[in-house]
């Protein structure tokens, strides 16, 4: 099953549903690195759709996957993965604030940014 999902996500990287199934399987029985990879792929599939910058529901979906990725990387990723997640969250928040700055999705991204900033403040 895992190999089939990897094949699907490789061939159809923009298909969120394949990434979501891959993340579900990894969450249930896969190694943590596979979960982080699946969540990163799902996030990129969502970022590839322009509606997240203009549709509140699309931004909510994106911010939820971003939150899952941040938690997965904080729980088991190396420092580089966490720094990359921090950069992604900043980019997402910047892209969302023009038209959707007052939405729940944008607020979720702000909370993620704060969580990541605190993580790095604690390390210093």
N, C-alpha and C positions, 0 to 999 in steps of 0.2 A: 504494500500500500504506500509506504513511504517513497519508494522508488518511483511509483506512478505519479505521485504528487510532485516530486522533484522534477520529473519530466514535464508535467503540465505547467508548472510555474516557470520552467526554463523556456518553454515554447510560447507561453502566453503570459509574459511578465506583467502585462497591464490588466489581467483578469483578477480582480480582488477576490472573487469567490474561491479560486484555487489556493490563493495565499491564506485565506481564512480557514479553509479546511486543513491545510498543512499546519497552520498554527494550532488548531484544535488538536490534531493528532499529536503534535509535539508536546503540547501542554499535558495531554493525558498519559503519554507513554514514551515520549522522546527525550533525548538529552537536552539540557538547557541551551546549548549552543544552537541546536536546530530550532528551538522556539524563538530565540533572538533573530535568527536568519529569516524565519517565516514572518515574524512581525515586521522586520525591516522591509521585506518584500511587499507585504500588504500595505505598509505606509507609503512606499514609493508608488504602488499602483494607484492609491488614492490621490497622492500629490500630482500624479500625471493627468488628473482630470481637473479642468479649470474651474468647475463649479464650486470647489471648496472655498474659493475666494469671493463668491457672491451668494451662496446658498447656505443658510444657517444649519440645516440638517446635514449637508455634506461636510461642513466644518466640524460639527459634533462628531460625526463618524471618524473623521481624520484625527481629531483630538483624543478620542477614545483609544484608537490604535497607538497613537503617540504615547499616551499614558502607559499602556501595556508594555510598549517597547522600553520606555524609561525604567519602569519597575523591573523588567527582566534584566536589563543591563546593570542596574544598581545591585540586583541580587546576585548576578553571576558573571557579568562582563568585566573585562579588564578596564583600566583607566582610559585607554584610548577609545573604547566603545562608548563609555559614559560621556567623554568629551564630545564625541561625534553626535550623540543624542542631544546634548546641550546645544550644539550648533544647529541641529535640525529644528529643535523647538524654537530657537530664536528666529530662524528663517520663516517658520510657519507663522509665528506670531506677527512678524513684520508683514507677511503677505496677507494676513487676515484683518489687520487693524484698519486698513483703508475703508472697507465697507462693512465689516462685521465685528468691529471692535467692541460693541456692547452686547455681544451674544454669549451664550453659555460656553460655546466652543472656544471662543477667544479667552474667556475667563479661565477655562480649564488649562489652556496653554500657558497663561500667566502663572497659574499655580504650579505647573510643571517647571517653568523657568525658575521660580522661586525655590522649589525643591532641589533642583540641580545646583543652583547657586549656593544654597546652604550646604549641600554635599561637599562642594569644593572648598567652601569656607572652613568646614570642619577638618578637612585634610591639611589645610595650611597651618 
